[in-house]
């Protein structure tokens, strides 16, 4: 008698492309959440029961309590490059592989970072609201006059792949002077490619006309930009955050914007997203977008495919493609 092997059971915790689900269903028994409900921690823990793998997004917290309740879990593949929703030490201790989706979203995210910088510096959102409200009745020489982008100085905090992509766009496309600060300095060759100069964090904040945040979130990077750092920036400077919520103290930023201690800000991420600090909603000199820096159809599809491929590779070849931790086999 031929023994029919059952497929491993996995959970897809948020809605994804139907074609990616189809690929997964060829290898796994899939429970999916195409209704795209945002489950509570207890509901996510319940849904994980009996699952040996999961595909998650940044809204799905994988912590010690969930892992303890689901000892059968072997791998969780995040459809994101960031992974602050993972308790990585707890996952490693539990023998659960964690993976993310690096590289596939680099250029798209860098594009958006520059789009947000342009919108912030040139007061695009503020002027559009003015126009839509029917307030535009005449031209005037200083109407929504913003900051220059070309030829100005951009300071990049975090110089990984996305930061380097922004630096290249800034230097080669807009003739900007690029300064950066990072945990480790780039090689001389990479600095030359980006036309970037390494400086201290203090010099970056004091010097830059535009400050761009592209660093990963961790306990150490929490409130990297708070009241003290905002006070070091030029009153004419802009701040753009496409990294992670929590890197900026949103309350302190809203106050600095209201008091015009910096000129403007552009934010794609927030401390308690999808909630936004209410004070940010009442200041005009901020551009707000709902965490969409990687949101082009080709890029989001590539992210979903890589997350799925991490699961498939783990169960068919014994290892994931882009692991974040090392698990002894």
C-alpha positions as CSV (number, residue, x, y, z in Angstrom):
1,X,0.0,0.0,0.0
2,X,1.3,3.5,-0.9
3,X,1.4,5.8,2.1
4,X,0.1,9.2,1.3
5,X,2.1,11.9,3.2
6,X,0.1,14.8,4.5
7,X,1.2,18.3,3.7
8,X,2.6,20.5,6.4
9,X,0.1,22.9,7.8
10,X,0.9,26.7,7.7
11,X,-0.9,29.9,8.5
12,X,-0.9,33.0,6.3
13,X,-1.8,35.7,8.8
14,X,-2.8,38.5,6.5
15,X,-4.2,38.8,3.0
16,X,-1.7,38.3,0.2
17,X,-1.7,37.8,-3.6
18,X,-3.9,34.9,-4.7
19,X,-1.2,33.5,-6.9
20,X,1.2,33.3,-4.0
21,X,-1.4,31.4,-2.0
22,X,-1.8,29.1,-4.9
23,X,2.0,28.4,-4.9
24,X,1.9,27.7,-1.2
25,X,-1.1,25.4,-1.5
26,X,0.9,23.1,-3.7
27,X,3.3,22.3,-0.8
28,X,1.2,23.1,2.3
29,X,-2.2,22.9,3.9
30,X,-2.9,26.6,4.1
31,X,-5.1,28.5,6.5
32,X,-5.3,32.0,5.1
33,X,-6.7,35.3,6.2
34,X,-7.9,36.8,2.9
35,X,-10.5,38.8,4.8
36,X,-7.4,40.6,6.1
37,X,-8.5,40.9,9.7
38,X,-6.0,42.2,12.2
39,X,-6.1,39.5,14.8
40,X,-5.5,40.1,18.5
41,X,-2.5,38.4,20.1
42,X,-4.8,35.7,21.6
43,X,-6.5,35.1,18.2
44,X,-3.2,34.8,16.4
45,X,-1.9,32.4,19.1
46,X,-5.1,30.3,18.6
47,X,-4.8,30.3,14.8
48,X,-1.2,29.1,15.1
49,X,-2.4,25.9,16.8
50,X,-1.1,22.9,14.8
51,X,0.8,25.1,12.3
52,X,4.5,24.3,11.7
53,X,5.0,27.5,9.7
54,X,3.5,30.9,9.2
55,X,3.7,33.9,6.8
56,X,3.4,37.1,8.7
57,X,3.5,40.9,8.3
58,X,4.7,43.6,10.6
59,X,1.4,43.7,12.4
60,X,1.7,40.1,13.7
61,X,3.7,39.9,16.9
62,X,5.7,36.6,17.4
63,X,6.7,36.6,21.1
64,X,7.6,34.1,23.9
65,X,3.9,33.6,24.9
66,X,2.9,32.6,21.4
67,X,5.9,30.4,21.0
68,X,5.2,28.6,24.3
69,X,1.6,27.9,23.2
70,X,2.8,26.6,19.9
71,X,5.8,24.3,20.4
72,X,5.2,22.7,17.0
73,X,6.1,25.9,15.1
74,X,9.3,25.6,13.1
75,X,9.5,28.8,11.0
76,X,7.9,32.2,10.6
77,X,8.5,34.1,7.4
78,X,8.0,37.9,7.6
79,X,6.8,39.7,4.5
80,X,8.9,42.7,5.3
81,X,12.6,43.6,5.6
82,X,12.0,44.9,9.2
83,X,11.3,42.4,11.9
84,X,10.6,44.4,15.1
85,X,7.4,42.3,15.4
86,X,9.7,39.3,16.1
87,X,11.1,38.6,19.5
88,X,14.2,37.2,17.9
89,X,15.9,35.9,21.0
90,X,12.7,34.1,22.0
91,X,12.4,32.5,18.6
92,X,16.0,31.3,18.6
93,X,15.6,29.9,22.1
94,X,12.5,28.1,20.9
95,X,14.2,26.7,17.8
96,X,12.0,28.7,15.4
97,X,13.6,30.0,12.3
98,X,12.8,33.7,11.5
99,X,13.2,35.1,8.0
100,X,12.5,38.4,6.3
101,X,12.5,39.8,2.7
102,X,15.7,41.9,2.1
103,X,16.9,43.4,-1.2
104,X,13.6,43.0,-3.2
105,X,12.2,46.3,-1.8
106,X,15.4,48.4,-1.7
107,X,14.9,50.5,-4.8
108,X,11.2,51.0,-4.5
109,X,11.6,52.2,-0.9
110,X,14.4,54.5,-1.8
111,X,12.2,56.0,-4.6
112,X,9.5,56.7,-2.0
113,X,11.9,58.1,0.5
114,X,12.9,60.7,-2.1
115,X,9.2,61.3,-3.1
116,X,8.4,62.0,0.6
117,X,11.4,64.3,0.8
118,X,10.3,66.2,-2.2
119,X,6.7,66.5,-1.0
120,X,7.9,67.7,2.4
121,X,10.5,70.2,1.3
122,X,8.2,71.7,-1.4
123,X,5.1,71.7,0.8
124,X,3.1,69.6,-1.7
125,X,0.5,68.3,0.8
126,X,0.0,71.6,2.5
127,X,-0.5,73.5,-0.8
128,X,-2.9,70.8,-2.1
129,X,-5.1,71.1,1.0
130,X,-5.1,74.9,0.4
131,X,-6.2,74.5,-3.2
132,X,-8.9,71.9,-2.5
133,X,-10.3,74.2,0.2
134,X,-10.9,76.8,-2.4
135,X,-8.5,79.3,-0.8
136,X,-6.3,79.9,-3.9
137,X,-7.4,83.2,-5.4
138,X,-4.2,84.7,-6.7
139,X,-0.5,84.1,-7.2
140,X,1.9,85.6,-4.7
141,X,5.7,85.6,-4.7
142,X,6.1,83.6,-1.4
143,X,3.0,81.3,-1.6
144,X,4.1,78.0,-0.1
145,X,7.7,78.8,-0.7
146,X,9.6,75.7,0.5
147,X,13.2,74.5,0.8
148,X,15.6,73.7,-2.0
149,X,16.4,70.1,-2.7
150,X,18.9,70.3,-5.5
151,X,22.3,71.4,-4.2
152,X,21.3,71.1,-0.5
153,X,22.8,68.8,2.1
154,X,21.0,65.6,3.0
155,X,21.9,63.7,6.2
156,X,21.1,60.0,6.2
157,X,20.8,58.2,9.5
158,X,21.2,54.5,8.7
159,X,23.3,53.6,5.6
160,X,22.2,50.1,4.6
161,X,20.9,49.2,1.2
162,X,18.0,51.7,1.2
163,X,20.1,54.5,2.7
164,X,22.7,53.9,-0.1
165,X,19.9,54.0,-2.7
166,X,18.7,57.4,-1.4
167,X,22.3,58.7,-1.3
168,X,22.8,57.7,-5.0
169,X,19.6,59.4,-6.0
170,X,20.5,62.5,-4.0
171,X,24.1,62.9,-5.2
172,X,23.8,61.7,-8.8
173,X,20.3,63.0,-9.5
174,X,20.0,66.2,-7.5
175,X,23.6,67.2,-6.9
176,X,23.1,67.1,-3.2
177,X,25.9,66.9,-0.7
178,X,25.4,63.6,1.2
179,X,26.5,63.1,4.8
180,X,25.6,60.0,6.8
181,X,25.9,58.4,10.2
182,X,25.8,54.7,10.7
183,X,26.7,52.1,13.3
184,X,29.6,51.1,11.0
185,X,31.3,53.2,8.4
186,X,31.0,52.2,4.7
187,X,34.0,51.2,2.7
188,X,35.9,53.9,0.8
189,X,34.6,52.4,-2.4
190,X,31.0,52.4,-1.3
191,X,31.3,56.0,0.0
192,X,32.7,57.0,-3.4
193,X,29.8,55.3,-5.2
194,X,27.3,57.2,-3.0
195,X,29.4,60.4,-2.9
196,X,28.8,60.3,0.8
197,X,30.8,61.6,3.7
198,X,30.8,60.0,7.2
199,X,30.1,62.3,10.1
200,X,29.0,62.1,13.7
201,X,25.3,62.1,14.5
202,X,25.7,65.6,16.1
203,X,27.3,67.1,13.0
204,X,24.7,65.5,10.8
205,X,21.8,67.0,12.8
206,X,23.6,70.4,12.9
207,X,24.5,70.5,9.3
208,X,21.8,68.8,7.2
209,X,19.1,70.7,5.4
210,X,17.2,67.4,5.1
211,X,17.5,64.5,7.6
212,X,16.4,61.1,6.3
213,X,15.9,58.2,8.7
214,X,16.5,54.7,7.2
215,X,17.7,52.8,10.2
216,X,16.3,49.5,11.7
217,X,14.3,49.7,14.9
218,X,15.6,48.2,18.1
219,X,15.5,49.1,21.8
220,X,18.8,51.0,21.2
221,X,17.3,53.1,18.4
222,X,14.1,53.9,20.2
223,X,13.5,57.7,20.1
224,X,16.8,58.3,18.2
225,X,15.1,61.5,17.3
226,X,13.6,63.2,20.3
227,X,13.3,66.7,21.7
228,X,17.1,67.0,22.2
229,X,17.9,65.9,18.7
230,X,15.2,68.1,17.1
231,X,16.7,71.1,19.0
232,X,20.0,70.4,17.2
233,X,18.5,70.7,13.7
234,X,18.3,73.9,11.7
235,X,15.0,75.7,11.9
236,X,14.8,75.5,8.1
237,X,15.5,71.7,8.1
238,X,13.1,68.9,7.2
239,X,12.9,65.4,8.7
240,X,11.7,62.3,6.8
241,X,11.1,58.9,8.5
242,X,10.7,55.9,6.2
243,X,12.4,53.5,8.8
244,X,10.2,52.4,11.6
245,X,7.8,54.0,14.1
246,X,9.4,54.5,17.5
247,X,12.7,55.8,16.1
248,X,11.1,59.3,16.3
249,X,9.3,60.6,19.4
250,X,6.1,61.6,17.6
251,X,4.9,63.9,20.4
252,X,8.1,65.8,20.5
253,X,8.1,66.1,16.7
254,X,4.6,67.4,16.6
255,X,5.5,70.1,19.2
256,X,8.6,71.1,17.2
257,X,6.6,71.4,14.0
258,X,3.9,73.4,15.7
259,X,6.5,75.8,17.2
260,X,8.3,75.8,13.8
261,X,11.6,74.7,15.4
262,X,12.0,72.7,12.3
263,X,10.4,73.5,9.0
264,X,8.6,70.3,8.1
265,X,8.5,66.6,8.4
266,X,7.4,63.6,6.2
267,X,6.4,60.4,8.0
268,X,5.5,57.0,6.5
269,X,5.8,55.2,9.9
270,X,4.4,55.9,13.4
271,X,5.0,54.9,17.0
272,X,1.6,53.1,17.4
273,X,0.6,52.5,13.8
274,X,-2.0,52.3,12.4
275,X,-2.8,54.9,15.1
276,X,-1.2,58.3,14.6
277,X,-0.4,60.7,17.4
278,X,-3.3,63.1,17.3
279,X,-1.0,66.2,17.5
280,X,0.5,65.2,14.2
281,X,-2.9,65.4,12.6
282,X,-3.3,69.1,13.6
283,X,-0.1,70.6,12.3
284,X,0.0,71.7,8.7
285,X,3.7,71.3,8.0
286,X,3.8,67.5,8.0
287,X,3.2,65.0,5.2
288,X,1.7,61.7,6.4
289,X,1.5,58.4,4.5
290,X,0.2,55.0,5.8
291,X,3.4,52.9,5.7
292,X,3.5,52.6,1.9
293,X,7.2,53.1,1.1
294,X,7.5,49.6,-0.5
295,X,4.0,49.7,-2.0
296,X,4.3,49.1,-5.7
297,X,2.6,46.0,-7.1
298,X,5.9,44.4,-8.5
299,X,7.7,45.0,-5.2
300,X,4.9,43.8,-2.9
301,X,4.5,40.7,-5.1
302,X,8.3,40.1,-4.9
303,X,8.1,40.4,-1.1
304,X,5.2,37.9,-0.8
305,X,7.0,35.5,-3.1
306,X,10.2,35.7,-1.1
307,X,8.3,35.1,2.1
308,X,6.6,32.1,0.5
309,X,9.9,30.8,-0.9
310,X,11.4,30.9,2.6
311,X,8.7,28.6,3.8
312,X,8.9,26.3,0.8
313,X,12.7,26.1,0.9
314,X,12.7,25.3,4.6
315,X,10.4,22.4,4.3
316,X,11.7,21.0,1.0
317,X,15.4,21.7,1.3
318,X,15.9,22.1,5.1
319,X,16.9,25.8,5.1
320,X,15.3,29.1,4.5
321,X,16.6,31.6,1.9
322,X,17.0,34.7,4.0
323,X,17.1,33.6,7.7
324,X,17.5,36.1,10.5
325,X,18.7,33.6,13.1
326,X,20.7,30.4,13.2
327,X,19.0,27.3,14.6
328,X,20.9,24.1,15.3
329,X,19.5,21.2,13.3
